[in-house]
Amino acid sequence: MVMSEEPKKVNPNWDSINELYDKIDVAIVDLSKKNEMNFIEISMALQMINKKIEYEQFKTMFEFNIEGLIDKEKEGQPDGMYR
C-alpha cells in the first residue's frame, strides 16, 4: 500500500502580518483623533474593509474555477457527470 504524500505546510508570514496590523492600528488611531470618529464609525470602516477582502477572495476563487473549466474544455474532459 502506497501512502500519499502530505502537502507541505505553509506557515503564515507573521512578520508581514504584524507589520500590516501595526500600520492599520496607527492609521485608525490617527484618523479617529483627527476626524473625531466614534467606535461605530471606526467599526463601519473596518466592516467595509472586511467586505472588500471577501469580494477579492470571491473574485479570485471565481477566476480560479473558470480557469479550471477552460482547462477541462481544452483537454476534452466532459464538463458534467452525465455528458
C-alpha positions in Angstrom: 0.0 0.0 0.0 1.4 3.4 -1.0 0.8 6.2 1.3 0.1 9.5 -0.3 2.5 12.4 0.5 1.1 15.1 2.6 1.3 18.6 1.2 3.9 20.8 2.6 2.5 23.1 5.3 2.8 26.8 4.6 3.0 28.9 7.7 1.7 32.5 7.7 4.3 35.2 7.3 3.9 36.6 10.8 6.3 39.4 10.3 4.3 40.8 7.4 1.0 40.2 9.3 2.2 42.1 12.4 3.6 44.9 10.3 0.3 45.4 8.5 -1.6 45.2 11.8 0.7 47.9 13.3 0.2 50.2 10.3 -3.6 49.8 10.3 -3.7 50.3 14.1 -1.7 53.6 13.9 -3.8 54.8 10.9 -7.0 54.1 12.8 -5.9 55.9 15.9 -4.6 58.9 13.9 -7.7 59.3 11.7 -10.1 58.7 14.6 -8.4 61.5 16.6 -8.2 63.8 13.6 -11.8 63.3 12.4 -13.2 62.8 15.9 -14.6 59.4 14.9 -16.5 57.3 17.4 -16.3 53.5 17.7 -19.3 52.9 15.5 -17.8 54.9 12.6 -14.5 53.0 13.0 -16.4 49.7 13.1 -18.2 50.6 9.9 -15.0 51.4 8.1 -13.5 48.1 9.2 -16.6 46.3 8.1 -16.2 47.9 4.7 -12.6 46.7 4.6 -13.7 43.1 5.5 -16.3 43.2 2.7 -13.7 44.3 0.2 -11.4 41.4 1.3 -14.4 39.0 1.0 -15.1 40.3 -2.5 -11.4 39.9 -3.6 -11.4 36.3 -2.2 -14.6 35.5 -4.1 -13.2 37.1 -7.3 -10.0 35.1 -7.0 -11.9 31.8 -6.4 -14.2 32.5 -9.3 -11.4 33.2 -11.7 -9.6 30.1 -10.5 -12.7 28.0 -11.1 -13.3 29.5 -14.5 -9.6 28.7 -15.5 -10.3 25.1 -14.3 -13.3 24.9 -16.5 -11.5 26.3 -19.5 -8.6 23.9 -19.0 -11.0 20.9 -18.9 -12.6 22.0 -22.1 -9.2 22.3 -23.7 -8.3 18.8 -22.6 -11.6 17.4 -23.9 -12.9 16.4 -20.5 -16.6 16.3 -20.0 -18.0 19.3 -18.2 -20.7 17.3 -16.3 -21.3 14.0 -14.7 -23.7 12.8 -17.4 -22.0 14.0 -20.5 
